[in-house]
Amino acid sequence: MIALLTNPIMVAVIVMLVLCFVKVNVVFSLIISSLIGGLLSGMSVSDTMGLFTEGMAGNGEAALSYVLLGAVAVTIERCGLTTKLSGKMGGIIKGSKMKLLAILIFMSFLSQTFIPIHIAFMPMIIPAMLVLMNQMKLDRRLASCALAFGLKGTWVTFPIGFGLIFHTIVSQNMTKFGMPIAVMDVWHYTWFLGLSTIVGFIAAYFLYRKPREYVMEGIGGVPEEIVAEDANAPGEKTLMKTQWATMISVILIVVVQLVFDSMILGALAGLLLFLLLGVVKMKDMGDVVNQGIGIMGFMAFVMLTAAGFSNVLSSSGQIDALVQSTISVVGTNKLVIAIVLILVGLVLTIGTGSSFGTVPILAALYVPFAQVIGFSVGATVILIVGAATMGEAGSPASDSTLGPTAGLNADGQHDHIQDSCIPQIITLVSSALVFGIVGAMIF
């Protein structure tokens, strides 16, 4: 047990978690933990930072994809397409909670795939729907779980948009650490975890389906009656030229991405078409990119530094010792190992707040275990993605919790921890835990 707890990799991971939980910036936490792990492994400071910098290149493609998609999100917002869509919501919903939940899930699905704006739509559209939720007495904890379900279930299951980025990260890092798998083979296993998000949402529906009262104060100081009238207004029936052009550009993004298997090329093609069709002017493109970096830049840096951290761990020469120390403590029972690995991964992802950024760390730890214990490629995918999925839902610093809170708390009546994090832990995390362990046993 002492050998396990004093292993440089274990110490580095624990330090990273502690720093994250005391609210030290994730990027700084990863850099500090990398230094500690490298020094305890006998490396010099310069060698450690050299490995860290070298490893950052491993997530360069994903980070650039995030920044470009941030620019796409800004352009879509500027053309007014999201406002146009939100203006039509009231007429479609007509007092039905199920329709409202379906719309939330569908918007989340689109934000990860065909309109790749990620969580940017939540603070743009959700506040306009709060009055409708209040009128229907919809428990916003259920709305938070619906949004998280739409986000996570999509990129876990489908290799489109952000799903392609995630599956690429999984493929590249598993291959890097000795367990090759093609990008388009990842979904052959992750669909099982996609089922866990469905089960989690169903559980959330039954837990939070009862009416919940909210104070009818309006949004941002605007009287309730005015917001309600605007939310239920049918809006213009026709789309403007720039909005049609935006829709065409979005289609091009998806087509190019699928044809060339590259989110970077897809986003770049979309931005170029935005320019050609006049959706955004050349003089404004710099501002668009800067705002895109503002939206997605932090997550991009988390991905880069996480890849650097994992490279330091994998180059430390301590992974084999960690594997053997763990086996000496818990044995070689696959079920026990699966439970331990997925719980460790859960804590790791909660600490970093990024499932995408934590995959390189998980792969560095999990693949050696999988090879020694005898887990298949599919089982290892399940363990890595399952741990990342759980941590994403439970972390106070993740997109899956921050995004819903950004929209649902526009009137100050949705607590981030009590109404976003805890409900998602109870439902989505619990179901992912069960499906992750079962999946590791059957694949």
C-alpha positions, 0 to 999 in steps of 0.5 A, a space after each residue: 500500500 505504501 509503495 502505491 501511495 508514494 508512487 510518483 504518478 499517484 502523488 502527481 495525480 493526488 496533488 492535481 486533484 487537491 489543487 483543483 478542489 481548492 480552486 487553483 486554476 486547472 491549467 496551473 494545477 496540471 503544470 505544477 503536478 507535472 513538475 512534481 511527478 517529474 522531479 519525484 521520478 528523478 527527472 530534472 526541471 528542464 527535462 520535465 518541462 521539455 516532456 510537458 511541452 512536447 506532449 502538448 502537441 498531442 492535443 493540438 488538433 483538438 485545441 485548434 478545432 475548439 477555437 475554430 468552432 468558437 468562431 463559428 459559434 460567434 458568427 451564428 450568434 451574430 446573424 440572429 439565427 439563434 434568436 429567430 429560433 428561440 422566438 418560435 419556441 413558445 408557439 411550438 411548446 404550447 404548455 407541454 413539458 415533454 415538448 419543452 424537454 424534447 426541444 432542450 435535448 434536440 438543441 443540445 444534440 444540434 450544438 454538438 453535431 450539425 450546428 457545432 456551437 457547443 454550450 454557447 447556445 445556452 446563455 443565448 436561448 435558455 433565458 428566453 425560455 425561463 418564463 415558459 418553464 415557470 408557467 409550466 412549473 418545470 423543475 429546472 433540475 430536470 431541465 439541467 439533466 435534459 441539457 446535459 443528456 443532449 450534450 453528453 449522449 451526443 458526443 459519447 455516441 456519434 463521431 460527428 462535430 464535437 463527437 469526432 473530436 472526442 473520438 479522435 482524442 480517445 483513438 490517438 491516445 490509446 494508440 499512443 500508449 500501445 492499444 491501437 484503435 481507429 477513430 471510426 471504431 470508437 463508437 462501436 463501443 461507446 454506443 453502450 455508454 450512450 444508453 447510460 445517458 438515456 437511462 440517466 435522463 429517464 431517472 431524472 424525469 421520474 425524480 424531478 417531474 413534480 411541479 416546482 414553483 419559481 418566483 415570477 420576476 422576469 429575466 434581468 429586471 425585465 417585467 414578467 409580462 413583457 418577457 412572456 409576450 416576447 417568448 410566445 411571439 411567433 416572430 418573422 416567418 421568413 429567414 433573412 439572407 444571412 440566416 439562410 447563408 448561415 444554414 448553408 455554411 453549417 451544412 458545409 461544415 458537417 459535409 467537409 468534416 465527414 468527408 475529410 475526417 477533420 473538424 479543423 477543415 470543416 470549421 475552416 470551410 464554414 468560416 470561409 463560406 461565411 465570408 463569401 456569402 456575406 454573413 461576416 465581413 472581412 474586417 470583422 473576422 479578427 473580432 469573431 476569432 477573438 470572441 471564439 477564443 474567449 468562448 473555447 480558449 480555456 477548454 483548448 488550454 486544458 486539453 493542451 496541458 492535460 496532454 503535456 501532463 500525461 506525457 510526463 507521466 508516461 515518460 516517467 518510467 513509473 507506470 509499470 511500478 504503479 500497475 504492479 503496486 495496484 495489483 498487489 493491493 487489489 489483486 487481478 480480479 477484472 471486476 475489482 480492477 474495473 471498479 477501481 479504475 473507473 472511480 479513479 477516472 471519475 475523481 480525475 475528471 471531476 478535478 480537471 472539469 474536462 472529459 476531453 482534456 482528461 482522456 490523455 491522462 486516463 489513457 496513460 494510466 488505463 492502457 498499461 493496466 488493461 494490457 496486464 490484466 487482459 482487458 480488450 480494446 473495447 473494454 478499455 474504451 468503455 473504461 476511459 470514456 465511462 470515467 470521462 463521461 461520469 466526471 464531466 457530469 459531476 464536476 462543478 467546472 465542466 461544460 455539462 454543468 456550467 452551460 445549463 447553469 449559465 442559462 437556467 440561472 439568468 433570473 438567479 433562481 438556479 443554484 449551480 451545485 444544488 440544481 445542476 451538479 448534484 442532480 446530474 451526479 444522482 442520475 447521469 453519473 450513477 447510470 454511467 458508473 453501472 454501464 461502465 463497469 458492465 461494459 468493461 465486463 462484456 466487451 
